[in-house]
């Protein structure tokens, strides 16, 4: 009997606060679950964006970028896509590695318009 890899999702929720200026790059540190040795995929999901602002996201660790700064909608998936295919595929180290999620709004985030999004890492043992 073959041994199947164990998988799980690690979800990181980030708020781009009111007052963040256009083009201002902010960072959010995240440590990948030490029980899972690699990242096999990642995606971005928007939770709330009242003013439909555009923003960019990048993900990196000390060795370099998992994804360079790209428009967030490039990391979002079509709901019609099957659940197991909704990730940008990768083969990056996990197991307690520290990553930084960078984000940059293209417009100043105004009152009542904080942006909330999630970065979801698909992990494998």
N, C-alpha and C positions, 0 to 999 in steps of 0.2 A: 504494500500500500504506500503510495507516495505521500510525502509530508507536504502539506500546503502551508504557504507563508501566511503568517498572521498579519492582518492589516488593521489600521484604525485611522480616523481623521483627527487632526489637532486643529481646533478653530481658535483664531485670534481675532477679537473684535477691536476695532480702532475707531475713535472719533476724531475727525478734523474739526477743532473747535472754532466757534465764532471768533472773528478777529484775525484768523490766520490770513496773511496777505498773499496776494497772487504771486506765484513763483517761489514762495518760501518753502524750502525743503525741511520737513520734520522727520524725526526717526522714532521708531518704536521697537525696542529690543524684545526678542523672543528666544527661548531655549527649547529646542526640539526634545520631546520626550526621550529620556535616556534608555527606555526599554525597546525602542525601535531604531534599528541601525541605519535606515536610509529613508530618504524622501523620494517617492516615486512619482509624485505629481503635486500640483498646487493650482489654486484658482482664487479669484476674488468674487465676492458676492456683495452687492449693495444692499444695505438694510434700510437706510433712510438718506434721501438727498432732496429736500423740499424744493430747492431752487434749480435742480438738475444741473449743478455745476460740473464742469469737466475737471478731472484730476488724474495725476499720474502716480504709478506705484512701481517701486523697485524692491528687490529682495537680494540681500547679500550676506556673506559671512566673511571671515578674515581672509579666506582664500580667493574671494572674488564674488562675482554676481551669479545668482541663480537666474535672475532676470534683470536686465538693465531697466532703467526708468522707462516705462511705457504707459500709454493711456490705459486707465483702469478698464475701460470697456474691451480692451484686447485680452484681458484675463478673465472676463466674465463669459459665461456660457449660455447658450440658447437652451431654454427650458425643454425644448423638443428633443435635445440630445439625451441619449440614454444615460442614467446616473453613473454607470461605470466608465463612461467616456468623457465626462465633463471636466477633466483636469488637463493642464498643460503637463505633458510627460517629462520626467527628468530622472536622473539617477544621482542624487546628491547625498552627502553624508548626513545622518541624523544622530542618534545616540548621544544626546546632551550637547550637541553643537549649538553655539550661539549664532543667531541670525539677526539681522536688522531689516525691518520693513521701512522703506523710505516712502514718503508720500508728499505730493506737491499739488495744491489746488491751482488752477489756471485763472481763477477769479478770487478776489478777496471774499472770505466767508462772512456773510453779513448776518445781523441779528435774526434769530429764529431759523437759521439755515445750516446748522451744524450737519456735517456729513458723517454718516456711520457706515462702515463697511467691514467685511470679514475677509481675512485671508485664511483659506483652508488648505492645510498640508495633508496629503495622503501619505501615510507612513507604512513601512513594512519591517517586520522583524528579520 
